[in-house]
């Protein structure tokens, strides 16, 4: 395993505009690796995530109507590189250190 613990956040193209906000809030108080689950963001957003997140995993829905049901799959994929994985919704504002989970 690469990591003992990691956090995972993900979105599709509709919510990619909030990624920078989420990561900036997270990084102010946390150093755990952050994995981005790509549910179908634009290519520029994917490239940005690849440069700024610890890792990017591509988890695309079979139909483009419902991607949030893929959270479980994203956590399972992230579990291949970490012993403990925590999913955090993109609209969750991280204001404190959460590294003790």
GIMOWO-V228078 format. One record per backbone hydrogen bond with DSSP energy under -0.5 kcal/mol. CO is the residue of the C=O (numbers start at 1). NH is the residue of the N-H. If there is no record, write none. Layout:
BEGIN
CO_NH + CO_NH
END
This chain:
BEGIN
3_83 + 4_84 + 5_33 + 6_86 + 7_35 + 8_88 + 9_37 + 11_39 + 12_15 + 12_16 + 13_16 + 15_18 + 16_19 + 18_22 + 19_23 + 20_24 + 21_25 + 22_26 + 23_27 + 24_28 + 25_29 + 26_29 + 26_30 + 33_7 + 33_35 + 34_54 + 34_55 + 35_9 + 35_37 + 36_38 + 36_57 + 37_11 + 37_39 + 38_59 + 40_13 + 42_46 + 43_47 + 44_48 + 45_49 + 46_50 + 47_51 + 48_52 + 49_53 + 55_36 + 57_38 + 57_59 + 63_66 + 67_70 + 68_71 + 70_74 + 71_75 + 72_76 + 73_77 + 74_78 + 75_79 + 77_80 + 78_81 + 78_82 + 81_2 + 81_3 + 84_6 + 86_8 + 89_92 + 91_93 + 92_94 + 93_95 + 98_101
END
